[in-house]
């Protein structure tokens, strides 16, 4: 189900809770909402649809990918960039890392650890920041 976007910074600044099997419908809604906004959005976190759970979704090429309980376990190559966000007005400066390693669970709650670089790494960092209550 496509959900409305959360714009309240007080809500968005709260840390998200660990997701459980009962939260799988949130991942489905998040992916549906991401696809509905694909023209102007590369990724979303569950708090952007009003749910404070550690769930993110992003586009990797044409595919929409979901991660449950993602955590950055390693990062290297800091750089400065500017980003926008569907939940906020304008563009802001931020520090990102060229390469990140992320531990997460998939929709079957299987554990994975993957390395990402470049644009995909930047998008994942932005969405994990959302889970941590950090806004750009």
N, C-alpha and C positions, 0 to 999 in steps of 0.2 A: 504494500500500500504506500502511495506517495504521501509523505507527511509534510506539514508546513515547517518552514525554517524558523529556528529559534534565533532571536535577535537580542535577547536580554543579556547584557554583559555580566550582570550579577550571577545569573544561572551558569553562563558559559565559563566563569572563573572558578567554579567549584570542581574539585577533583572527581573523576569518575570512579565508580566501584568496579571491582572485578566482575566480569560477565560469567554466567553459568549456562548450562544446557537450557534452562528455562528462558534464556534471553535470545535464543535463535530467531524468533520472529522479528526481533529488533534488527538483526543483520539483514533479513529479507527486506524489511521496510527501508533500511538505510541504502541498500543496493538499488531498490526501486526509485527512491528519491534522488540518488546520485544520477541514475540514468535519465531522469526527468530534467535534470539541470546540466546535462553533459555539454551543452553549448558554452557554458561559462564557468565550469567547475571541473577540477581534476581529482578532487577527493573530498570526503566528508567523515566526520566523527559522529557517533551516536548522540552526543549532547547537542549537535546542530539540529537534530529532530526532536529534542526535548527529553532525551533519555540519558541519564548519567551512568552509562556503562562503558567499559573499555572495549569498544568495537569501532573499527574504522573500515572505510571502503575507498578505493581509488581505481582510476583507470590505468591499466598497463597495456598500451596500445588500444585495441578495440575492446579488450576484456575488462569487465569490472571485477575487482578482486576484493575479498573481505578478509580481515584479520581480527581475531578475537584475542583480547588481553596482550596486545603488542607492547614490547619493551625494547628500547635500544640498548644493546649490550656492549657495543663498540662503535666509535665514530672517529673519523680522521679527515683532515683537509678542510679546516674552517674557512668560510668565505662570507662576505656580506652580500645581501640581496634585498630586493623589495618584493613583498607579497601582498595580495589582496585576499579577502575572505568573503564568502556569501553572507556570513553572519555579521559582518562589520562594514562600515562605509570606508572607502578610500584604500590607499596603499601604505604600507609601513615597512620600515627597514628592520632587518633581522639578521642574525648569524645562523647559518646552516653549515652542514658538513657534506663534503663531496661523496664520502663513502660511509655507510652505516651498516651495522649488522643487527638484525632484528630477530628476537625470539617471540613467537606467537603461536596461536592455535588456529586451525582451520575450522570450517563449519562442522566437521566431524569430531572436533576437539582433539585432533591429533596435533602433537607438538612439532614445530619446525623452527629452524634457525637459518636465515638467509642473509646474503649480502646484497645491498642495493647501492647503485651509484647514480650520479647526475640528477636529472629532473625527477625521476621516480623517488630517489632518496629524499629529495627536497619535499615532495608532496607527503611522503610518509612521516617525515619529521614534523611538518605542520599539523597533521592529524593527530599524531601522538601528543604533541603539545596541547591540543584540545582536550585529550583525555586527562592530561595533567593539570588542567585548569589554566593553561598559559595561552593568552591571546597575543597575537602579533601587535 
